[in-house]
């Protein structure tokens, strides 16, 4: 009788441990973050609003490119967390670029977080920057 109780207890403990360890999230995709250099143009561009199906109402945005890229691309003014854009200035930034494992259906697969402003340069006439 004691052996039977011992074996049942051992079996319950084994099944419990097996169940708990199989519930880990090790197989789920993870966000990947790396620090990159990003350049921000002194000029702004336009981009289509995601919710504007007719593409008739473009919105103003900043123009950015990462180190190694040739062309600037549009990014919303709020696209880099912790960064405030000022028209008329060029910026060299260090940012954390996170590739989202599960991006939102209506958004980018990337998320940017300012690490530091490496350089901020006034371009052209100071009166034109305003």
C-alpha positions in Angstrom: 0.0 0.0 0.0 2.8 2.4 0.9 4.5 1.6 -2.4 1.4 2.4 -4.3 1.0 5.8 -2.6 4.6 6.5 -3.1 4.4 5.7 -6.9 1.2 7.8 -7.3 2.9 10.8 -5.6 5.9 10.4 -7.7 3.8 10.2 -10.9 1.8 13.3 -9.9 5.1 15.2 -9.2 6.6 14.1 -12.5 3.5 15.1 -14.5 3.4 18.5 -12.7 7.0 19.2 -13.4 6.7 18.2 -17.0 3.6 20.4 -17.4 5.3 23.4 -15.9 8.5 23.2 -18.0 6.5 22.7 -21.2 4.8 26.1 -20.7 8.0 28.1 -21.1 8.1 30.7 -23.9 11.5 29.7 -25.2 10.1 28.9 -28.7 8.2 32.1 -29.1 9.9 34.7 -31.3 11.7 37.5 -29.4 12.2 41.2 -30.2 15.8 41.9 -31.4 17.4 45.3 -30.4 20.6 46.7 -31.7 22.2 50.2 -31.5 22.5 51.9 -34.9 23.6 55.3 -36.2 20.7 57.3 -37.8 20.9 60.5 -39.8 18.0 63.0 -39.9 17.7 65.5 -42.7 17.1 69.2 -42.1 14.3 69.1 -44.6 11.0 67.4 -44.1 9.1 65.1 -46.5 5.6 63.7 -46.7 4.1 60.4 -46.2 0.6 58.9 -46.6 -1.5 58.6 -43.5 -2.2 54.9 -42.8 -5.9 55.7 -42.3 -6.3 57.7 -45.5 -7.4 55.0 -48.0 -7.6 57.5 -50.9 -4.0 58.7 -50.3 -5.3 62.3 -50.7 -4.1 63.8 -47.5 -0.3 63.3 -47.0 1.2 64.3 -43.7 4.5 66.1 -43.1 7.3 63.9 -41.6 11.1 63.9 -41.0 13.4 62.2 -43.4 15.9 59.6 -42.0 18.4 57.1 -43.1 20.6 54.6 -41.3 24.4 54.4 -41.6 25.1 52.6 -44.9 21.9 53.7 -46.6 21.9 56.0 -49.6 18.4 57.3 -49.6 16.4 59.2 -47.0 13.0 57.7 -46.1 10.0 59.2 -44.3 9.4 58.7 -40.6 6.7 60.3 -38.5 7.9 63.0 -36.2 7.1 60.8 -33.2 8.9 57.8 -34.8 12.0 58.0 -32.5 11.0 57.8 -28.8 12.8 60.5 -26.8 13.8 62.6 -29.9 12.3 66.1 -30.7 12.9 67.2 -34.3 13.6 70.8 -35.2 13.2 71.8 -38.8 16.4 73.3 -40.3 18.8 71.1 -38.3 20.6 67.9 -39.4 21.1 65.3 -36.8 23.5 62.4 -36.2 21.8 60.1 -33.7 22.5 56.8 -31.9 19.3 54.9 -31.5 18.2 51.5 -30.4 16.4 49.9 -33.3 14.1 47.1 -32.2 12.8 44.6 -34.7 9.4 43.5 -33.3 8.7 39.8 -33.3 5.0 40.5 -33.3 4.5 43.9 -34.9 1.1 45.6 -34.9 -1.0 45.0 -38.1 -1.2 48.8 -38.7 2.4 49.8 -37.9 6.0 49.3 -38.5 8.1 46.2 -37.7 10.7 48.6 -36.2 10.7 50.7 -33.0 13.3 53.4 -32.4 14.5 54.7 -29.1 16.9 57.6 -28.8 20.2 56.8 -27.1 21.9 60.1 -27.7 22.2 63.0 -30.1 25.8 62.8 -31.4 25.6 66.0 -33.4 23.0 68.7 -34.2 23.9 71.1 -37.1 22.0 74.2 -38.3 21.7 74.1 -42.1 21.2 77.3 -44.1 20.0 80.7 -42.8 18.9 80.6 -39.1 15.8 82.6 -40.1 14.7 79.9 -42.5 14.7 77.3 -39.7 11.6 78.8 -38.1 
